Amino acid sequence: MPTNYVDSFQTVLEQKYSRELTSADLTTQSAIFVGAKTIKIPRLDVGGYKDHNRAGGWNRQVISNDFEFKVLAFDRDVEFYVDAMDVDETNQILSAANTTNVFEEEQAIPELDKYRYSKIYSDYVAFGKTPDKTVPDLDNVLKIFDKLMKKMDNAEVPQEGRILYVTPDMQELLKQANDLRRVVLVGNNNGVVDRAVRSLDSVKMVMVPDGRMKTVYNFTSGAVAGVGAKQINMILIHPKAVLAPIKHSAIYLWEPGSHTGGDGYLYQNRRYTDLFLINRKADGIQINVEA
């Protein structure tokens, strides 16, 4: 039997993902599953007030509920084989840890970001929404942000909790935007000048490498930009507009003799996850994309 190291590495992986996964704030910690792969989202419809009759009685309105179902489809795995002579027998755990560390940093974490941002875009378009295609520059980058914010305001999306995901180029434009009033205080900071823009109008801002924020990816082997991929410049989102559960995660190390793949160690890593835009909360997402 193999050793499942996911429990041993859980704390380390959670810290790594919270630090290096730019979309970590979107991860859904709990979801209602029906069966193994279907998420059940309850929806409630209620009528509004009517004029009260002081002669007595109440105005009865209609209340109904149904469910929106989402089926997980992003099921990924990988396997590595290392000959027994290439691994110190006393160093099995460290070998599994090192493999996991390199794989998570160079493959798994970037891929999960790529999948989530491209899935947000594809669901957004599939729901009939139109992304903003204004080309950002120093003069208009704040106007674009204001326009995206106003769309959310008009849709009554809660202001608290919004997140703005931007590429490095957009972050640079926002730092230097002509309409941005900047006050830099050096005296109270030991002479250190901090020009980082971490929030804008109380909206948390997260920088995402531009390679992780394309409209489409090819996931045949790893994750590479797909045919016709466009650059997503900004995603303004309220996390409650999406569901992004991680259903299953496993890391196995098979010792020599415990498998039939050869005289060596067999490393296996699997993650079963997905991201869904909730139909009724689609206005909780606004996007600026390359024209």
C-alpha contacts under 8 A as a table, 3 or more apart, distances in Angstrom:
res1	aa1	res2	aa2	distance
1	M	254	W	7.09
1	M	258	S	6.34
2	P	252	Y	5.91
2	P	253	L	5.48
2	P	254	W	4.53
2	P	255	E	6.96
2	P	258	S	7.33
3	T	252	Y	5.52
3	T	253	L	5.43
3	T	254	W	6.68
4	N	7	D	7.10
4	N	250	A	6.68
4	N	251	I	5.43
4	N	252	Y	4.54
4	N	253	L	6.72
5	Y	8	S	5.06
5	Y	9	F	6.10
5	Y	96	A	7.87
5	Y	250	A	7.48
5	Y	251	I	5.32
5	Y	252	Y	6.07
5	Y	253	L	7.51
6	V	9	F	5.17
6	V	10	Q	5.67
6	V	249	S	7.12
6	V	250	A	5.49
6	V	251	I	5.07
6	V	252	Y	7.71
7	D	10	Q	4.99
8	S	11	T	7.62
9	F	12	V	5.30
9	F	13	L	5.87
9	F	97	A	7.69
10	Q	13	L	5.13
10	Q	14	E	6.04
11	T	14	E	5.17
11	T	15	Q	6.27
12	V	15	Q	5.20
12	V	16	K	6.10
13	L	16	K	4.90
13	L	17	Y	5.98
14	E	17	Y	5.15
14	E	18	S	6.07
15	Q	18	S	5.16
15	Q	19	R	6.12
16	K	19	R	5.16
16	K	20	E	5.79
16	K	21	L	7.55
17	Y	20	E	5.23
17	Y	21	L	4.83
17	Y	24	A	6.67
17	Y	109	I	7.17
18	S	21	L	5.93
18	S	22	T	7.81
18	S	24	A	5.72
19	R	22	T	7.63
20	E	105	E	7.86
20	E	109	I	7.26
21	L	24	A	5.40
21	L	109	I	5.79
21	L	110	P	7.24
21	L	112	L	7.88
21	L	113	D	6.65
22	T	25	D	7.74
22	T	113	D	6.68
22	T	206	V	6.98
22	T	207	M	7.48
22	T	208	V	6.29
23	S	26	L	5.62
23	S	27	T	7.34
23	S	113	D	5.94
23	S	116	R	7.51
24	A	27	T	5.52
25	D	239	P	7.20
26	L	239	P	5.46
26	L	242	V	7.32
26	L	243	L	7.47
26	L	244	A	6.30
27	T	243	L	7.27
27	T	244	A	4.91
27	T	245	P	5.90
27	T	246	I	7.58
28	T	31	A	6.91
28	T	243	L	5.79
28	T	244	A	4.93
28	T	245	P	4.70
28	T	246	I	7.56
29	Q	245	P	6.47
30	S	245	P	7.11
31	A	39	I	6.70
31	A	40	K	7.86
31	A	243	L	7.97
31	A	245	P	6.83
32	I	39	I	5.58
32	I	40	K	5.52
32	I	41	I	7.19
33	F	36	A	6.89
33	F	37	K	6.79
33	F	38	T	5.50
33	F	39	I	4.44
33	F	40	K	5.89
34	V	37	K	7.06
34	V	38	T	5.21
34	V	39	I	5.95
34	V	40	K	6.29
35	G	38	T	6.15
37	K	71	V	5.69
37	K	72	L	5.33
37	K	247	K	7.95
38	T	69	F	6.53
38	T	70	K	5.55
38	T	71	V	4.40
38	T	72	L	6.29
39	I	69	F	5.60
39	I	70	K	5.06
39	I	71	V	6.26
39	I	72	L	7.74
40	K	67	F	6.32
40	K	68	E	6.03
40	K	69	F	4.90
40	K	70	K	6.76
41	I	67	F	5.35
41	I	68	E	4.91
41	I	69	F	6.11
41	I	70	K	7.94
42	P	65	N	7.20
42	P	66	D	6.14
42	P	67	F	4.53
42	P	68	E	6.43
43	R	65	N	5.48
43	R	66	D	5.34
43	R	67	F	5.48
43	R	68	E	7.13
44	L	63	I	7.39
44	L	64	S	5.94
44	L	65	N	4.38
44	L	66	D	6.68
45	D	63	I	5.66
45	D	64	S	5.27
45	D	65	N	6.01
46	V	61	Q	7.27
46	V	62	V	5.98
46	V	63	I	4.50
46	V	64	S	6.65
47	G	61	Q	5.31
47	G	62	V	5.59
47	G	63	I	6.58
48	G	61	Q	7.19
49	Y	59	N	7.90
50	K	59	N	6.38
51	D	59	N	7.87
52	H	58	W	6.94
52	H	59	N	7.21
53	N	56	G	5.74
53	N	57	G	6.60
53	N	58	W	7.33
54	R	57	G	7.77
70	K	276	F	7.18
72	L	75	D	7.90
72	L	272	Y	7.82
72	L	273	T	6.42
72	L	274	D	5.49
72	L	275	L	7.98
73	A	272	Y	7.91
73	A	273	T	7.31
73	A	274	D	6.43
74	F	272	Y	6.02
74	F	273	T	5.48
74	F	274	D	5.38
75	D	270	R	7.62
75	D	271	R	6.11
75	D	272	Y	4.36
75	D	273	T	6.36
76	R	270	R	5.65
76	R	271	R	5.37
76	R	272	Y	6.20
77	D	268	Q	7.26
77	D	269	N	5.49
77	D	270	R	4.11
77	D	271	R	6.36
78	V	268	Q	5.76
78	V	269	N	5.36
78	V	270	R	6.54
79	E	266	L	7.01
79	E	267	Y	5.49
79	E	268	Q	4.42
79	E	269	N	6.48
80	F	266	L	5.89
80	F	267	Y	4.99
80	F	268	Q	6.52
81	Y	264	G	6.72
81	Y	265	Y	5.80
81	Y	266	L	4.68
81	Y	267	Y	6.25
82	V	86	D	6.58
82	V	87	V	7.28
82	V	264	G	5.39
82	V	265	Y	5.15
82	V	266	L	6.50
83	D	86	D	5.42
83	D	87	V	7.04
83	D	262	G	7.77
83	D	263	D	6.06
83	D	264	G	3.94
83	D	265	Y	6.20
84	A	87	V	5.49
84	A	88	D	7.85
84	A	89	E	7.88
84	A	256	P	6.92
84	A	263	D	5.93
84	A	264	G	4.08
84	A	265	Y	6.23
85	M	88	D	7.44
85	M	264	G	7.60
87	V	91	N	7.18
87	V	92	Q	7.42
87	V	95	S	7.57
88	D	91	N	5.22
88	D	92	Q	7.06
89	E	92	Q	6.08
91	N	94	L	5.33
91	N	95	S	6.07
92	Q	95	S	5.05
92	Q	96	A	6.26
93	I	96	A	5.11
93	I	97	A	6.07
94	L	97	A	4.89
94	L	98	N	5.95
95	S	98	N	5.13
95	S	99	T	6.07
96	A	99	T	5.18
96	A	100	T	6.02
96	A	253	L	6.84
96	A	267	Y	7.27
97	A	100	T	5.08
97	A	101	N	6.00
98	N	101	N	5.03
98	N	102	V	6.20
99	T	102	V	5.39
99	T	103	F	5.97
100	T	103	F	5.13
100	T	104	E	5.85
101	N	104	E	5.32
101	N	105	E	6.16
102	V	105	E	5.29
102	V	106	E	5.92
102	V	107	Q	7.93
103	F	106	E	5.37
103	F	107	Q	5.31
103	F	108	A	6.25
104	E	107	Q	5.55
104	E	108	A	4.52
104	E	109	I	5.48
105	E	108	A	6.55
105	E	109	I	5.79
105	E	110	P	7.29
106	E	109	I	7.01
106	E	110	P	6.79
107	Q	110	P	5.74
107	Q	111	E	5.96
107	Q	222	G	6.90
108	A	111	E	5.17
108	A	112	L	6.15
109	I	112	L	5.26
109	I	113	D	6.45
110	P	113	D	5.24
110	P	114	K	6.18
110	P	212	R	6.53
111	E	114	K	4.96
111	E	115	Y	6.06
111	E	212	R	7.65
111	E	222	G	7.07
111	E	223	A	5.73
112	L	115	Y	5.13
112	L	116	R	6.11
113	D	116	R	5.21
113	D	117	Y	6.18
113	D	212	R	6.07
113	D	213	M	7.72
114	K	117	Y	5.53
114	K	118	S	6.05
114	K	211	G	7.92
114	K	212	R	4.64
114	K	213	M	6.01
114	K	214	K	7.18
114	K	217	Y	7.35
114	K	223	A	7.42
115	Y	118	S	5.35
115	Y	119	K	5.83
115	Y	217	Y	7.45
116	R	119	K	5.07
116	R	120	I	6.09
116	R	274	D	7.63
116	R	275	L	6.09
117	Y	120	I	5.08
117	Y	121	Y	6.36
117	Y	212	R	7.58
117	Y	213	M	5.87
117	Y	214	K	7.33
117	Y	215	T	7.53
118	S	121	Y	5.05
118	S	122	S	6.16
118	S	213	M	6.79
118	S	214	K	6.06
118	S	215	T	4.83
118	S	216	V	5.44
118	S	217	Y	7.23
119	K	122	S	5.03
119	K	123	D	5.93
119	K	275	L	6.70
119	K	276	F	7.46
120	I	123	D	5.36
120	I	124	Y	5.93
120	I	275	L	7.51
120	I	276	F	7.31
120	I	277	L	6.54
121	Y	124	Y	5.03
121	Y	125	V	6.24
121	Y	215	T	6.17
121	Y	287	I	7.80
122	S	125	V	5.26
122	S	126	A	5.99
122	S	215	T	7.25
122	S	216	V	7.92
123	D	126	A	4.86
123	D	127	F	6.13
123	D	276	F	7.28
123	D	277	L	6.07
124	Y	127	F	5.36
124	Y	128	G	6.91
124	Y	129	K	5.63
124	Y	130	T	7.79
124	Y	277	L	7.18
124	Y	282	A	6.84
124	Y	285	I	7.64
125	V	128	G	5.24
125	V	129	K	5.01
125	V	130	T	6.30
125	V	131	P	7.67
126	A	129	K	7.22
127	F	279	N	7.33
127	F	282	A	7.51
131	P	286	Q	6.81
131	P	287	I	5.03
131	P	288	N	5.66
131	P	289	V	6.50
132	D	286	Q	7.91
132	D	287	I	6.00
132	D	288	N	4.54
132	D	289	V	6.28
133	K	288	N	5.65
133	K	289	V	5.29
133	K	290	E	5.92
133	K	291	A	5.04
134	T	144	I	7.42
134	T	288	N	7.14
134	T	289	V	7.78
134	T	290	E	7.82
134	T	291	A	7.16
135	V	290	E	7.01
135	V	291	A	7.11
136	P	139	D	7.99
136	P	140	N	6.01
136	P	141	V	5.02
136	P	144	I	7.42
136	P	170	M	7.73
137	D	140	N	5.54
137	D	141	V	5.51
137	D	173	L	6.62
137	D	177	A	7.96
138	L	141	V	5.90
138	L	173	L	5.68
138	L	174	L	7.52
138	L	176	Q	6.71
138	L	177	A	4.68
138	L	178	N	5.80
139	D	142	L	7.60
139	D	177	A	6.42
139	D	178	N	5.71
139	D	179	D	7.18
140	N	143	K	4.96
140	N	144	I	6.20
140	N	177	A	7.93
141	V	144	I	5.17
141	V	145	F	6.43
141	V	170	M	7.87
141	V	173	L	6.84
141	V	174	L	6.66
141	V	177	A	6.83
142	L	145	F	4.97
142	L	146	D	6.08
142	L	174	L	7.04
142	L	177	A	7.00
142	L	179	D	7.12
142	L	180	L	7.75
143	K	146	D	4.96
143	K	147	K	6.09
144	I	147	K	5.09
144	I	148	L	6.33
144	I	288	N	7.97
145	F	148	L	5.21
145	F	149	M	6.18
146	D	149	M	4.99
146	D	150	K	6.05
147	K	150	K	5.08
147	K	151	K	6.34
148	L	151	K	5.27
148	L	152	M	6.56
148	L	236	L	7.16
148	L	286	Q	5.77
148	L	287	I	7.49
149	M	152	M	5.18
149	M	153	D	6.17
149	M	236	L	7.81
150	K	153	D	4.85
150	K	154	N	6.08
151	K	154	N	5.24
151	K	155	A	6.28
151	K	283	D	7.78
151	K	286	Q	7.78
152	M	155	A	5.01
152	M	156	E	6.26
152	M	157	V	5.31
152	M	283	D	6.30
152	M	284	G	6.27
152	M	285	I	7.68
152	M	286	Q	7.57
153	D	156	E	5.00
153	D	157	V	5.84
153	D	158	P	7.68
153	D	159	Q	7.48
154	N	157	V	7.66
155	A	283	D	6.29
155	A	284	G	7.94
157	V	238	H	7.65
157	V	283	D	7.24
157	V	284	G	5.88
158	P	161	G	7.33
158	P	162	R	7.69
158	P	238	H	7.74
159	Q	162	R	6.16
160	E	202	S	7.91
160	E	203	V	7.74
161	G	203	V	7.19
161	G	204	K	7.76
161	G	238	H	6.17
161	G	239	P	7.34
162	R	203	V	5.49
162	R	204	K	6.68
162	R	236	L	6.99
162	R	237	I	5.62
162	R	238	H	4.53
162	R	239	P	7.10
163	I	203	V	5.58
163	I	204	K	4.85
163	I	205	M	5.89
163	I	206	V	7.33
163	I	236	L	5.78
163	I	237	I	5.38
163	I	238	H	6.25
163	I	239	P	7.64
164	L	203	V	6.57
164	L	204	K	6.07
164	L	205	M	4.68
164	L	206	V	6.15
164	L	234	M	6.78
164	L	235	I	5.72
164	L	236	L	4.45
164	L	237	I	6.45
165	Y	205	M	5.95
165	Y	206	V	4.88
165	Y	207	M	5.94
165	Y	208	V	6.48
165	Y	234	M	5.53
165	Y	235	I	5.04
165	Y	236	L	6.34
166	V	169	D	7.90
166	V	170	M	5.73
166	V	171	Q	6.20
166	V	205	M	7.27
166	V	206	V	6.27
166	V	207	M	5.09
166	V	208	V	5.81
166	V	233	N	5.82
166	V	234	M	4.67
166	V	235	I	6.70
167	T	170	M	5.24
167	T	171	Q	6.25
167	T	207	M	5.63
167	T	208	V	5.06
167	T	209	P	5.69
167	T	210	D	5.13
167	T	213	M	7.58
167	T	232	I	7.88
167	T	233	N	5.78
167	T	234	M	6.98
168	P	171	Q	4.95
168	P	172	E	6.15
168	P	207	M	6.15
168	P	208	V	6.79
168	P	209	P	6.36
168	P	210	D	6.86
169	D	172	E	5.13
169	D	173	L	6.31
170	M	173	L	4.98
170	M	174	L	6.13
170	M	233	N	6.54
170	M	234	M	7.53
171	Q	174	L	5.11
171	Q	175	K	6.22
171	Q	197	V	7.59
171	Q	207	M	6.89
172	E	175	K	5.07
172	E	176	Q	6.37
173	L	176	Q	5.19
173	L	177	A	5.55
174	L	177	A	4.99
174	L	180	L	7.68
174	L	197	V	7.82
175	K	180	L	7.78
175	K	195	R	7.50
175	K	196	A	7.60
175	K	197	V	6.57
176	Q	180	L	7.31
177	A	180	L	5.34
184	V	193	V	7.18
184	V	194	D	7.75
184	V	195	R	7.62
185	L	188	N	6.73
185	L	189	N	7.32
185	L	193	V	7.47
186	V	189	N	5.30
186	V	190	N	6.84
186	V	191	G	5.02
186	V	192	V	6.10
186	V	193	V	5.86
187	G	190	N	6.20
187	G	191	G	5.84
188	N	191	G	7.39
189	N	192	V	5.56
189	N	193	V	7.47
197	V	200	L	7.39
197	V	205	M	7.38
198	R	204	K	6.21
198	R	205	M	5.23
198	R	206	V	7.22
199	S	202	S	5.70
199	S	203	V	5.14
199	S	204	K	4.45
199	S	205	M	4.94
200	L	203	V	5.06
200	L	204	K	6.72
200	L	205	M	6.90
208	V	212	R	6.70
208	V	213	M	7.03
209	P	212	R	5.62
209	P	213	M	7.07
210	D	213	M	5.29
210	D	214	K	7.31
210	D	231	Q	7.22
210	D	232	I	7.83
210	D	233	N	7.99
211	G	214	K	6.67
211	G	225	A	7.87
213	M	231	Q	6.43
213	M	232	I	5.51
213	M	233	N	7.67
214	K	217	Y	7.14
214	K	225	A	6.80
214	K	229	A	5.94
214	K	230	K	5.55
214	K	231	Q	4.78
214	K	232	I	5.44
215	T	229	A	5.32
215	T	230	K	5.32
215	T	231	Q	6.45
215	T	232	I	6.39
216	V	225	A	6.23
216	V	226	G	5.21
216	V	227	V	7.52
216	V	228	G	7.63
216	V	229	A	5.19
216	V	230	K	7.46
217	Y	223	A	6.14
217	Y	224	V	5.44
217	Y	225	A	4.34
217	Y	226	G	4.12
217	Y	227	V	7.74
217	Y	229	A	7.20
218	N	221	S	7.71
218	N	222	G	7.89
218	N	223	A	5.65
218	N	224	V	5.30
218	N	225	A	5.96
218	N	226	G	4.77
218	N	227	V	7.94
219	F	222	G	5.45
219	F	223	A	4.62
219	F	224	V	6.71
220	T	223	A	7.21
225	A	229	A	6.09
226	G	229	A	5.38
230	K	289	V	7.07
230	K	290	E	5.78
230	K	291	A	7.87
231	Q	289	V	5.96
231	Q	290	E	5.21
232	I	235	I	7.44
232	I	287	I	7.46
232	I	288	N	6.30
232	I	289	V	4.32
232	I	290	E	6.10
233	N	287	I	7.71
233	N	288	N	5.55
233	N	289	V	5.29
233	N	290	E	6.81
234	M	287	I	5.66
234	M	288	N	5.08
234	M	289	V	6.94
235	I	285	I	7.02
235	I	286	Q	5.91
235	I	287	I	4.65
235	I	288	N	6.61
236	L	284	G	7.96
236	L	285	I	5.71
236	L	286	Q	5.08
236	L	287	I	6.25
237	I	241	A	7.32
237	I	284	G	5.60
237	I	285	I	4.44
237	I	286	Q	6.42
238	H	241	A	5.71
238	H	284	G	5.29
238	H	285	I	6.57
239	P	242	V	5.88
240	K	243	L	7.35
240	K	281	K	7.69
240	K	284	G	7.74
241	A	277	L	6.02
241	A	278	I	5.65
241	A	281	K	4.94
241	A	282	A	6.24
241	A	283	D	7.89
241	A	284	G	5.40
241	A	285	I	7.04
242	V	275	L	6.83
242	V	276	F	5.45
242	V	277	L	4.46
242	V	278	I	5.52
242	V	281	K	7.88
243	L	275	L	5.57
243	L	276	F	5.18
243	L	277	L	6.57
243	L	278	I	7.16
244	A	273	T	7.23
244	A	274	D	5.73
244	A	275	L	4.24
244	A	276	F	6.47
245	P	273	T	5.89
245	P	274	D	6.36
245	P	275	L	6.98
246	I	249	S	7.40
246	I	271	R	7.44
246	I	272	Y	6.12
246	I	273	T	4.42
246	I	274	D	7.02
247	K	271	R	7.80
247	K	272	Y	5.50
247	K	273	T	5.50
248	H	270	R	7.74
248	H	271	R	5.72
248	H	272	Y	4.99
248	H	273	T	7.09
249	S	269	N	7.74
249	S	270	R	5.66
249	S	271	R	4.56
249	S	272	Y	6.44
250	A	268	Q	7.89
250	A	269	N	5.76
250	A	270	R	5.24
250	A	271	R	6.67
251	I	267	Y	7.50
251	I	268	Q	5.72
251	I	269	N	4.55
251	I	270	R	6.60
252	Y	266	L	7.91
252	Y	267	Y	5.78
252	Y	268	Q	5.00
252	Y	269	N	6.43
253	L	265	Y	6.78
253	L	266	L	5.63
253	L	267	Y	4.68
253	L	268	Q	6.45
254	W	258	S	6.13
254	W	259	H	6.70
254	W	265	Y	5.62
254	W	266	L	4.88
254	W	267	Y	6.47
255	E	258	S	5.59
255	E	259	H	7.41
255	E	264	G	6.82
255	E	265	Y	5.01
255	E	266	L	6.73
256	P	259	H	6.69
256	P	262	G	7.32
256	P	263	D	5.32
256	P	264	G	4.81
256	P	265	Y	5.49
256	P	266	L	7.83
257	G	260	T	7.16
257	G	262	G	7.98
257	G	263	D	6.87
257	G	264	G	7.99
259	H	262	G	7.36
259	H	266	L	7.99
261	G	264	G	7.81
261	G	266	L	7.74
277	L	281	K	7.44
277	L	282	A	6.47
278	I	281	K	5.35
278	I	282	A	6.16
279	N	282	A	5.54
280	R	283	D	7.81
281	K	284	G	5.50
282	A	285	I	5.94
283	D	286	Q	7.05
